[in-house]
C-alpha cells in the first residue's frame, strides 16, 4: 500500500499540532506501541482488454482471503482498482495483513499454488510486490465495499530525525485517529518496508476512506487547516523530502478487517 496524499496532507497534519488537539496528540505519543502488523501488497498493470477477466480471478482470490481472515491466518485484506492510472504503472492491486511474517508467507504460498496464479491477465501484466510493517494502524471491524484507498509516500529527508516517532505520532497518527473516530475512515496504516524496494526510511501513509464522502471530509478539514494554521506543520515537514513524494488513489472493491 502506497502513494496519494500529497504535500497538502502535510498541511492537514498541522491541525493536530494546534492547541485544541494538544492533549490528544500528547496522549497518542505516550501510548504503548502496538504489535507489528505485516502487510503484503501486490500490484498489477493489466492490459485494458483483460480487466474483466482479471476482476473475475480477483473475486476467486477474495474467497481465499476471507477464509484466511476467518481462520486467523490474516487479520485483513482488500482489493482495489487504481483511479489515477499512469501508463506503465499499476492498474489493480490487493493487500493482506497479519501479525506475523510466517502467516504472510504461508498464505502467499497457497495463493501462488492456485490455478488463477497463472491466468492470462497476470501473465500479460507488469507486476510489483511490497512487504511492509507498521506499528501505527487501526481499522473498524467488518466488510466494506464502498471504500477508497488514498496513499502517499515520502522519503526521509537527509539529516532529519524523529526519535521514537514522536513527531509522527503527534501529527500523522493523531490525524488518522481523528478521522477514524469521526467515521471518515474505515482504517489507516503508516508503513515502512521490511524488504526494501524503495529508499530506507520511506514512509507509506494509507487512508481507507468511508466512501467518496470520506474524501470530501478529508478535503473539508484540509481547507480549514490551511486557513487556520498554515505554518503549524513545520515540525513534520523537515523530516520528509517532498521531492520524493508520490501519490495513488484507488477504488476498493472489497475489504475485510477482523
N, C-alpha and C positions, 0 to 999 in steps of 0.2 A: 503494500500500500504506500502511495506516494503522491506528490505534486498538488497544486491548485489552491493556494490561498493568497499568494501574492504579498507584496510589501504592505498592502492595505491591512493585512492581518496583524502586522507589527503594530500599526496604529491602534487597532482594536484592542490589543493586549494592554495598551495604556490605561484603558478603562479600569483594569484590575488594580492598577497602582494608585488610582485616585483614593482620597481619604475615605469615601463612602464604602470602599471594599477592603480597606486595610486590614481589618480584623480577620476577615475571611481568608485573605491571602496569607496572613501570618499563620493561621491555623493549618492551612494547606501545606505550608513549607515545613511545619514542625511535625506533621503527621508521619507515622511509621511507613516505611517503604512497603509497597505491595510485592507479592511474589512475582518473579519474572514471568512474563507472558511471551511466548514464542509465536511468530506468525510467518506463514509461508504464503507468498504472493506469486501467482503465475499469470503472466500476461501474454496475449497473442495478437499479432497483426494478421487478421484473417482476410483473405480476398473477399471483396464485397459480394460477389456472386455466391459465396459459400456461407454467408452469415446465417441463413435459415438452418442449414444442416449443422453448423456449429452450435446454435442455440438448442437444437434437438438433443445433441450429445451432452450439452451442459445440463439440461434437465435430468438426464440419467445420472450424471455425476452428483447432482444435488441430492438425489435419493441416498447415495452412499454417504454423503456429508451429513445428512440428517440422522442417519443411523449412527454415525460416529459421534455426533453430539449426544444422542440418546444414551449410548453405552459408556460415555465418559472419556472416550479417546480424544475428542476435541471439545472445546468449550464454545466455539463459534465458527461461523463461515459466512461467506457472501459471494455473490456473482454479479458482475456489472458490465455495462457497455459504455465505452468512452464517448463523451459528447464533444469535447474539444479535440477531435481527432486531427492529427497531422500526418501527412504522407510518410510512410515508413515507420510510424510509431504504433503502439498498441491500439487495437480496436475493442478488445474484450479482456476480461480477467476474472480471476477467482482468488479469494484468500481463505485460509483456515488457520485457527489458533488453538494452542494447547499450553498447558502448564509445564510441559517437558519436551525437549528435543526428541526424545525417544518416541513419543507418541506422534509427533510431526512426521518423523521418518517412517514409522510403522504405517501410518495412513497413506503416505506418499507411495510406498512400495505397493500397497494394494491398489491404489488408483492407477498406477502405471501398468498394472497387470490386466486391466480391463480391456475389452475389445475396442472401446472408444479411444484409447490412448494412441491407436494407430489409424484413426479415421482420416479421411481425405482432407477435411478442413485444417486439422492440426499438422498434417504432413506438408500442406502447402503454405503454412503460416510461418512468419518470423516469431521468435519466442524469447521471453525474458523471465527469469526467476529471481526472487529476492527472499532472503531468510532474515527476519527481523526479531528484535527483542524489545520489550518495554516494561517499565515499572510505573508508568503513568498512563492509566487507561480506566475506562468504566463504560458500562452499557446497560440499557434496560433489557430485561429478560423477555424472550418471546421471538416470534417470527414476524418479519415486516416485509412488505412488498411495495412500499411507497417511498423508499429512501433514495437519497442522492449522496454520492461519495465525493467529497471535496478534499483534496490532498495537496499539501505544499511541502517542498523540501528545500533545505538550506545547508550550505557548507558552513562549518565553524570558521570564524574569522581568525586569521593567523595572529597569535599572541594573545587572544582573548581567553577569558577564564570564567567559569561559573561553578565555584566549589560546591559540591554536594547538590548541584542543580537547584540552588535556592532561587535564582532569578527565573529559571524556567517554571518552577512551581508557583512562584508568586505572580506570574503573568500567564503563560500558556495554559498551565494546568488549572489555575483558578478560573480562567476564561471558559475552558471547556466544561468544568463542573457547573458553572453558572448556566450555560446554555443547555446542559443536560437536565438540570433541575427545572429550568423554565419549559422543558418539553420541546425545545427547538432541535435537539439532537436525540437520536436513538443510541448513539455511542461515540466514543472517540478513542484514539491511541496516539501517543507520541513515541516514535520508534527510532532505533538505530540498528544498523545491520550487524548480524552475527558473523556472516560470511560476506566480506566486503566486495561489492561491485562498484561502489561509489567511494568518494574520499572519506577516510576515517573521520569521525566527528560529525558527519552529515546527519541531520535530524529530519524525520518524516512526520508531519502533523496531519493526521487523518480525521476528518469530521464526517460522521454519517448522519445526515440531516433527516428530520421528520417531514418528509415530503418537500415539495417546492416551497412551501410556506417556511420551512426551516432556513432555506436560502434567503428569503425575504427578511426573516428575523435577524439573521446574521448581518445583512446589509443595513437594516434599520439601526441596530446597535452601533455598527461601524460609523454611520453618519453622525450619530450622537457623540461618539468619541472624538471624531475629527473636529467637531465644533467646540466641545467642552474641554478637551485636554490634548491638544495636538502635540505637545512636547513630552508627554508622560511616558512614552515608550523608550525614552533614552536609555534606560537601564538594560533593556533587552537588545536593542539594535546593535550595540557594539560587539555582541557575542556572535553575530552571524555575518556572512558575506553575501550581500544582496546580488552580487554579480553571479553567484552560483545558484540562484533561485529558479525553480521550475514548478509548474502547476499542472493539475489534472482535475477534471470534473466529469463524473460518470453517473449514469442511471443504474441503480441497484435493482436487479430483477427480483432477488430474494436474499434475505439474510436471517440467520437464526443465532440467538445467543442463549445459552443455558441459564 
